Amino acid sequence: MRSPTLLLTLACTLVACSGSDNGGPVDSGLPAERKGSELTEAEATQLCEARAEQLSAQLDTEDFKHQYCVFAGIAAAALGGGMVSTCETFYDMCMKMDFKPTDSGAACMLGFELSTCDATVTVLEDCFTEQNDATAAAFKAASCDDLGKEPMESTSGPACTKAQASCPGVG
């Protein structure tokens, strides 16, 4: 079984990462105008954890189960000829099973280098909020109908576009 963190990463990779305002903003409690490159390791962890907490507030166990079962159904369908009906059969069976998401226990990772990031904490938090909202929406919208569709190119919304201008690798 995949960890929720891995599924979140995969979902954001497969969908457009620009979102709507669904879960309240990421709020790390760090000084708003502080640049990413000025954050200590502990502050970077605090920012990362605030990002993870905001996303987990938008997704419950049923959302993780739904996403897991969609991925399992798509994988089964890919092995069995690529039929949506195969995916739907596996999805339905999976949804009837017990599901307990596991915590990988891995350290929180931002996914970009803070030492070269001149974006402020506020700009980073706005981008993370945008990404999280898109990821949560993708989790909830995924279905067997996605089978055979080309993965969407990752796009940035306005908050992440702003962050990317002064922070390489974010967004």
Stockholm file with secondary structure:
# STOCKHOLM 1.0

chainA/1-171         MRSPTLLLTLACTLVACSGSDNGGPVDSGLPAERKGSELTEAEATQLCEARAEQLSAQLDTEDFKHQYCVFAGIAAAALGGGMVSTCETFYDMCMKMDFKPTDSGAACMLGFELSTCDATVTVLEDCFTEQNDATAAAFKAASCDDLGKEPMESTSGPACTKAQASCPGVG
#=GR chainA/1-171 SS CCCHHHHHHHHHHHSCBCCCSCSCCCCCCSCTTCBGGGCCHHHHHHHHHHHHHHHHHHCCHHHHHHHHHHHHHHHHHHHTTSCHHHHHHHHHHHHTSCCCCCCCCCCCCCSSCGGGCCCBHHHHHHHHHHHHHHHHHHHHHCCGGGTTCCCCCCCBCHHHHHHHTTSTTCC
#=GC SS_cons         CCCHHHHHHHHHHHSCBCCCSCSCCCCCCSCTTCBGGGCCHHHHHHHHHHHHHHHHHHCCHHHHHHHHHHHHHHHHHHHTTSCHHHHHHHHHHHHTSCCCCCCCCCCCCCSSCGGGCCCBHHHHHHHHHHHHHHHHHHHHHCCGGGTTCCCCCCCBCHHHHHHHTTSTTCC
//
